[in-house]
Amino acid sequence: MEATATNIKRLFYLVSIYAILMFLWRFLVPAYEESDTDTLIYLNILLELAQVASLIILFSYLRPRYGGDSTAMLTTVFLIALAASIGILVMRFSTTHGWYTGHRLYYPGGNRS
Protein backbone atom coordinates (compact mmCIF):
# COMPACT_ATOMS: atom_id res chain seq x y z
CA MET A 1 0.00 0.00 0.00
CA GLU A 2 2.85 2.39 0.82
CA ALA A 3 4.55 1.66 -2.51
CA THR A 4 1.40 2.67 -4.40
CA ALA A 5 1.19 5.98 -2.54
CA THR A 6 4.88 6.62 -3.24
CA ASN A 7 4.40 5.95 -6.95
CA ILE A 8 1.36 8.21 -7.04
CA LYS A 9 3.34 10.91 -5.26
CA ARG A 10 6.07 10.64 -7.89
CA LEU A 11 3.48 10.86 -10.64
CA PHE A 12 1.98 13.94 -8.96
CA TYR A 13 5.35 15.67 -8.89
CA LEU A 14 6.07 14.74 -12.52
CA VAL A 15 2.73 16.12 -13.71
CA SER A 16 3.30 19.26 -11.62
CA ILE A 17 6.79 19.86 -12.99
CA TYR A 18 5.51 19.27 -16.53
CA ALA A 19 2.70 21.80 -16.02
CA ILE A 20 5.02 24.45 -14.62
CA LEU A 21 7.68 24.02 -17.32
CA MET A 22 5.09 23.96 -20.10
CA PHE A 23 3.58 27.20 -18.80
CA LEU A 24 6.98 28.88 -18.63
CA TRP A 25 7.84 27.71 -22.15
CA ARG A 26 4.56 28.94 -23.63
CA PHE A 27 4.73 32.22 -21.70
CA LEU A 28 8.36 33.11 -22.48
CA VAL A 29 9.02 31.59 -25.94
CA PRO A 30 7.08 33.02 -28.87
CA ALA A 31 5.49 30.77 -31.46
CA TYR A 32 6.53 31.11 -35.10
CA GLU A 33 3.87 28.97 -36.79
CA GLU A 34 0.28 27.95 -36.22
CA SER A 35 -1.14 24.45 -36.09
CA ASP A 36 -2.22 23.06 -39.45
CA THR A 37 -5.37 21.24 -38.40
CA ASP A 38 -8.17 21.79 -35.96
CA THR A 39 -7.78 18.20 -34.78
CA LEU A 40 -4.36 18.97 -33.31
CA ILE A 41 -5.71 22.07 -31.58
CA TYR A 42 -8.57 20.12 -30.00
CA LEU A 43 -6.21 17.31 -28.99
CA ASN A 44 -3.91 19.82 -27.28
CA ILE A 45 -6.85 21.38 -25.46
CA LEU A 46 -8.03 17.93 -24.36
CA LEU A 47 -4.57 17.13 -23.01
CA GLU A 48 -4.42 20.47 -21.19
CA LEU A 49 -7.80 19.78 -19.55
CA ALA A 50 -6.67 16.24 -18.67
CA GLN A 51 -3.61 17.74 -17.02
CA VAL A 52 -5.77 19.95 -14.79
CA ALA A 53 -8.03 17.02 -13.92
CA SER A 54 -5.10 14.71 -13.16
CA LEU A 55 -3.54 17.29 -10.85
CA ILE A 56 -6.77 17.62 -8.90
CA ILE A 57 -7.35 13.85 -8.71
CA LEU A 58 -3.79 13.05 -7.65
CA PHE A 59 -3.77 15.80 -5.04
CA SER A 60 -7.11 14.70 -3.60
CA TYR A 61 -5.74 11.15 -3.33
CA LEU A 62 -2.44 12.15 -1.70
CA ARG A 63 -3.53 14.89 0.71
CA PRO A 64 -5.23 12.68 3.33
CA ARG A 65 -2.38 10.13 3.23
CA TYR A 66 0.43 12.50 4.20
CA GLY A 67 0.58 14.79 7.20
CA GLY A 68 2.65 17.62 8.55
CA ASP A 69 5.29 19.24 6.38
CA SER A 70 4.61 16.89 3.51
CA THR A 71 1.04 18.20 3.24
CA ALA A 72 2.32 21.77 3.13
CA MET A 73 4.76 20.85 0.36
CA LEU A 74 2.07 18.98 -1.61
CA THR A 75 -0.33 21.91 -1.27
CA THR A 76 2.27 24.44 -2.38
CA VAL A 77 3.31 22.41 -5.42
CA PHE A 78 -0.35 21.73 -6.25
CA LEU A 79 -1.31 25.41 -6.14
CA ILE A 80 1.63 26.47 -8.31
CA ALA A 81 0.98 23.69 -10.84
CA LEU A 82 -2.76 24.41 -10.89
CA ALA A 83 -2.09 28.12 -11.51
CA ALA A 84 0.29 27.16 -14.33
CA SER A 85 -2.26 24.78 -15.87
CA ILE A 86 -5.00 27.39 -15.72
CA GLY A 87 -2.54 29.94 -17.15
CA ILE A 88 -1.96 27.65 -20.12
CA LEU A 89 -5.70 27.53 -20.75
CA VAL A 90 -6.00 31.31 -20.37
CA MET A 91 -3.26 31.83 -22.96
CA ARG A 92 -5.06 29.37 -25.25
CA PHE A 93 -8.47 31.07 -24.97
CA SER A 94 -7.40 34.73 -24.73
CA THR A 95 -6.45 35.54 -28.34
CA THR A 96 -6.92 34.16 -31.82
CA HIS A 97 -3.21 33.40 -32.16
CA GLY A 98 -3.23 31.88 -28.69
CA TRP A 99 -5.99 29.55 -29.84
CA TYR A 100 -3.88 28.26 -32.72
CA THR A 101 -0.46 28.24 -31.02
CA GLY A 102 -1.02 27.99 -27.28
CA HIS A 103 1.69 30.61 -26.74
CA ARG A 104 1.43 34.14 -25.40
CA LEU A 105 3.37 35.70 -28.29
CA TYR A 106 3.19 34.93 -32.00
CA TYR A 107 5.69 36.09 -34.63
CA PRO A 108 4.79 34.53 -38.00
CA GLY A 109 7.60 33.62 -40.32
CA GLY A 110 10.68 33.81 -38.15
CA ASN A 111 12.63 35.18 -35.25
CA ARG A 112 12.24 38.76 -34.06
CA SER A 113 14.49 40.24 -31.43
C-alpha positions, 0 to 999 in steps of 0.5 A: 500500500505504501509503494502505491502511494509513493508511486502516485506521489512521484506521478503527482510531482512529474505532472506538476513539474511538466505543467510548470515548465510547459507554462513557462515555455509557452509564456516566455518563448514566442510561437513562429507557426500555427497548427495546421489542423483543428484536430491537433488544436482540439487534442492539445486542449483535451490534453491540457484539460486532462492535465488539470483534472489529473492534478486535482485527482492526484492531489485529492488522493495524496492529501489525506495520506500524508501529514505535517510538512509533507502536506504543506509541500504537496499543497504548495506544489499543487497550487503552483501547478494548478495556476500554471495549468490554468494559465496555459488555458487562459493563454489558449483562450485569450487571443486568436493566435493563442488559440492556434499556437497555445503561446502568449506571443506569436511572430509569424515567419521567423525570429524577431528580437 
